[in-house]
Amino acid sequence: MKTRIGIVGYGNLGKAVEQTVLSNPKLRLVAIFSRRLVKSKFNTKIEQYDNFLDYKNKIDIMILCGSSKNDLELQTPELLEFFDVINSFDTHSKILSEYKKLDKLANLKKHRALICTGWDPGLFSVIRTMFLAIGKNNPVTFWGKGVSMGHSDAIRKLPFVDDGVQFTIPIQNAMLNAKNQIDDKALPKHERVCFVCADGKYHKSIESKIKSIPNYFKGQPVKVNFVSAEKVIKLKQNMSHRGVVFETFKSVNGFKCNFEFKLSTKSNPELTASIMCTYINAILNLKNLKLCGCFTPIDIPASFLFEKTKYPFLLKTIC
């Protein structure tokens, strides 16, 4: 029997998840739920978000593709009452509180919530866990240069903003310090460069509001550039991103060891969609074991990312 999937949110990430699900013959995409009036070029059924209750017992897993700032904190617990859910929540400072809230609800409702399944948090979280366990030092992470979907969405949600996009750019001296184990807390790690289209009379207030958004821009170096609508549209076509995790430590006899994990993609949404959909197998394996609760990628054994029937082959094909 095919696993029945629902998608919540139909921006860049939702569209990428749609194509990823449709490409998998073991999945059946039942419907896409959106607050906006949208249309799928693949003729997937579109429902208003508030109609999700009509799909109780008709959908196995809901994949949530909204923004962390404006959607996921509300939608994840709403949907978890009736479905297993996967999201890519990425507000690092709020992950622990989200985990506690959702774990309690998931256990009560006998469901599973797999949160933070993007590439950071997500894939990079798993890498940092391995580096920390082996090297015992705190790994250092840099993002960019690339378009941040969450930060761009935070800009576009501000009053009087017509459109906007944000590029995350690592500061080179900070990267050199990380490689050389220099802990300079006074030196920022990233610069946030924003391109915004808005009426000129609102520029000053918009810039102030952007720089004050907690968890996204506040306390970081931020440049706000006001440009034409055409310029923003052109910049938004570049969906590439990259990142790196460093750790340096010494072995028991003082030999220097370096860890470095790099990632780059031409499409941030499609990479994120690929990672999120990989965790469908994790949900199914947890369900087969009758395990309920909230989980993050660091809680999931690597073998759970495969179908149960493929476990015996992992030793000879991967190890």
C-alpha positions in Angstrom: 0.0 0.0 0.0 1.3 3.5 -0.9 2.0 5.9 1.9 -0.5 8.8 1.7 1.0 12.2 1.8 -0.4 15.7 2.3 1.6 18.9 1.8 0.9 22.1 3.8 2.2 25.3 2.1 2.8 25.9 -1.6 5.8 28.3 -1.9 9.2 27.3 -3.3 9.6 24.5 -0.7 6.1 23.1 -1.1 6.5 23.0 -4.9 9.8 21.1 -4.5 8.3 18.6 -2.0 5.4 18.1 -4.5 7.7 17.0 -7.3 9.8 14.9 -4.9 6.8 13.0 -3.6 5.3 12.6 -7.2 8.6 11.0 -8.3 8.4 8.3 -5.7 6.2 5.4 -6.8 5.7 4.2 -3.2 4.0 7.5 -2.2 0.6 8.9 -3.1 0.1 12.7 -2.9 -3.4 13.2 -1.7 -3.7 17.0 -1.5 -1.9 20.3 -1.0 -3.3 22.6 1.7 -2.7 26.4 1.3 -4.2 29.6 2.7 -3.7 31.2 -0.7 -5.5 30.5 -3.9 -2.9 28.4 -5.8 -2.9 25.9 -8.7 -0.6 23.0 -9.2 0.9 22.5 -12.6 0.9 18.8 -11.9 -2.9 18.9 -11.2 -2.5 17.9 -7.6 -5.7 18.6 -5.6 -5.6 21.9 -3.8 -7.5 22.4 -0.5 -7.9 25.4 1.8 -5.8 24.9 4.9 -8.8 24.9 7.2 -10.2 21.8 5.4 -7.4 19.5 6.8 -9.8 17.8 9.2 -11.7 16.4 6.2 -8.7 14.3 5.5 -8.4 12.5 8.9 -7.7 8.8 8.1 -7.2 9.7 4.5 -3.6 11.0 4.9 -0.8 9.2 6.7 1.9 12.0 6.9 1.6 15.7 6.5 4.8 17.5 5.3 4.8 21.1 6.5 6.4 23.6 4.1 5.5 26.9 5.7 7.9 29.4 7.4 9.2 28.8 10.9 8.4 32.4 11.9 4.8 32.6 10.8 3.5 29.1 10.2 5.1 26.1 11.8 4.8 27.0 15.4 1.0 27.1 14.9 0.4 24.5 12.2 2.6 21.7 13.6 0.6 21.2 16.8 -2.7 21.7 15.0 -1.9 18.9 12.5 -0.1 16.7 14.9 -3.4 16.0 16.7 -4.6 14.1 13.6 -1.6 13.1 11.6 2.1 12.2 11.7 4.0 15.3 10.6 7.4 16.3 9.2 8.6 19.9 9.2 11.8 21.8 8.6 11.6 24.2 11.6 14.8 26.2 11.6 14.7 28.8 14.4 17.6 27.3 16.3 16.9 29.1 19.6 13.4 27.7 19.8 14.0 24.1 18.9 14.1 22.8 22.5 10.9 24.5 23.4 9.2 23.2 20.2 10.5 19.7 20.9 9.1 19.7 24.5 5.7 21.0 23.4 5.3 18.6 20.5 6.7 15.6 22.3 4.0 15.9 24.9 1.2 16.3 22.3 2.5 13.5 20.1 2.6 11.0 22.9 -0.9 12.0 24.0 -2.3 11.6 20.5 -0.1 8.5 19.6 1.5 10.3 16.7 5.0 11.1 15.5 6.5 14.6 14.8 9.8 14.7 13.0 11.0 18.3 13.2 14.0 20.3 11.9 14.5 18.0 8.9 16.2 20.6 6.6 19.9 20.8 5.9 20.5 23.1 8.9 19.1 22.3 11.4 18.8 18.7 10.0 21.7 17.2 8.1 24.2 19.6 9.7 22.8 18.7 13.1 23.7 15.1 12.5 27.2 16.1 11.3 27.8 18.3 14.3 26.7 15.5 16.6 29.3 13.2 15.1 32.0 15.8 15.2 31.2 16.7 18.8 31.1 13.1 20.0 34.5 12.3 18.5 36.4 15.6 18.9 34.8 16.9 22.1 35.0 20.5 20.8 32.1 22.6 19.7 31.9 22.4 15.8 31.6 25.8 14.0 29.1 26.2 11.2 29.0 28.8 8.4 26.2 29.3 5.9 26.4 30.9 2.4 26.9 32.6 0.2 23.3 31.9 -0.6 19.6 32.8 -0.4 18.0 32.0 3.0 14.4 31.1 2.5 13.4 31.7 6.1 15.0 35.1 6.3 13.6 36.2 3.0 10.1 35.2 4.1 10.6 37.2 7.3 11.3 40.3 5.2 8.3 39.7 2.9 5.9 39.4 5.8 6.7 42.9 7.0 4.1 45.6 6.4 4.6 47.8 3.3 7.2 45.4 1.8 6.2 44.5 -1.7 8.9 41.9 -2.2 12.3 40.9 -0.8 15.2 38.5 -0.7 18.1 38.0 1.7 21.6 36.6 1.1 23.7 35.1 3.9 27.4 35.8 3.4 30.1 34.2 5.7 32.8 36.6 7.0 36.1 35.3 5.8 38.2 36.2 8.8 35.7 34.4 11.0 36.1 31.3 8.8 39.9 31.5 9.1 39.6 31.8 12.9 37.4 28.7 13.0 39.9 26.7 11.0 42.7 27.8 13.3 40.8 27.3 16.6 40.7 31.0 17.4 37.6 31.8 19.4 36.9 35.5 18.8 33.4 36.0 20.0 33.5 39.7 19.1 33.8 38.9 15.4 30.5 38.1 13.7 30.3 35.0 11.6 27.9 36.2 8.9 26.6 39.3 7.2 22.9 39.5 6.2 22.4 41.4 2.9 18.8 42.2 2.1 17.3 43.5 -1.1 13.8 45.0 -0.6 11.2 46.5 -2.9 8.9 49.0 -1.2 7.5 52.5 -1.4 10.2 55.1 -0.6 8.3 56.7 2.2 8.5 53.4 4.2 12.2 52.7 3.6 13.5 54.0 7.0 10.9 52.2 9.1 11.3 49.0 7.1 15.1 49.0 7.5 14.6 49.5 11.3 12.1 46.7 11.5 14.3 44.2 9.6 17.3 44.9 11.8 15.1 44.3 14.9 13.6 40.9 14.0 14.7 38.5 16.7 16.3 35.1 15.7 16.8 36.4 12.2 18.6 39.8 12.0 18.8 41.4 15.5 22.3 41.6 16.8 23.9 40.7 13.4 25.6 42.8 10.7 22.7 43.7 8.3 22.7 45.6 5.0 19.4 46.7 3.6 19.3 47.7 -0.1 16.1 49.1 -1.6 15.8 48.1 -5.2 13.2 47.8 -8.0 10.7 45.0 -8.2 12.4 43.7 -11.3 15.8 43.5 -9.5 14.2 41.5 -6.6 12.6 39.1 -9.1 15.9 38.5 -10.8 17.7 38.0 -7.5 15.1 35.5 -6.3 15.8 33.3 -9.4 19.1 32.4 -7.7 18.1 29.7 -5.2 21.7 28.4 -4.6 23.1 28.0 -1.1 26.1 26.4 0.6 27.5 25.7 4.1 30.4 24.2 6.0 30.9 22.6 9.4 34.5 22.7 11.0 36.0 21.0 13.9 39.7 20.8 14.9 40.9 18.7 17.8 44.0 16.8 19.1 44.2 13.0 19.5 45.3 11.5 22.8 49.0 11.8 21.7 48.6 15.4 20.5 48.2 14.8 16.8 46.0 17.5 15.1 42.8 16.2 13.5 40.6 18.3 11.2 36.9 17.6 10.3 35.3 19.5 7.5 31.9 18.9 6.0 30.8 21.0 3.0 27.5 21.3 1.2 26.5 23.2 -1.9 23.3 23.2 -4.0 21.9 25.1 -7.0 18.4 24.8 -5.4 18.0 25.3 -1.7 14.3 24.3 -1.9 14.9 21.1 -3.8 17.7 20.0 -1.5 15.5 20.7 1.6 12.7 18.8 -0.1 14.9 15.8 -0.7 16.0 15.7 2.9 12.5 16.1 4.3 11.1 13.3 2.1 13.9 11.0 3.2 12.4 11.1 6.7 9.2 9.6 5.5 10.8 6.2 5.9 11.8 7.2 9.5 8.2 8.0 10.3 7.1 4.6 8.9 9.8 2.7 10.9 8.9 4.5 14.1 5.3 3.6 13.5 6.1 0.0 12.8 7.9 -0.1 16.2 4.9 1.6 17.8 7.1 4.5 18.9 5.4 7.9 19.4 6.6 11.4 20.3 8.7 14.2 18.8 12.0 13.4 17.1 14.8 15.4 15.4 17.3 14.0 12.9 19.9 13.3 15.6 17.3 11.0 17.3 16.9 8.9 14.2 19.2 5.9 13.5 20.7 6.1 10.0 19.1 2.7 9.1 15.6 4.2 9.7 16.1 6.4 6.6 15.7 3.2 4.5 12.8 0.8 4.1 12.8 -1.9 6.7 13.3 -4.6 4.0 16.6 -3.0 3.0 18.2 -3.1 6.4 20.1 -6.4 5.8 21.7 -4.9 2.7 23.2 -1.9 4.4 26.2 -3.7 5.9 27.5 -4.9 2.5 26.4 -1.9 0.4 27.4 1.0 2.7 29.7 -0.3 5.4 
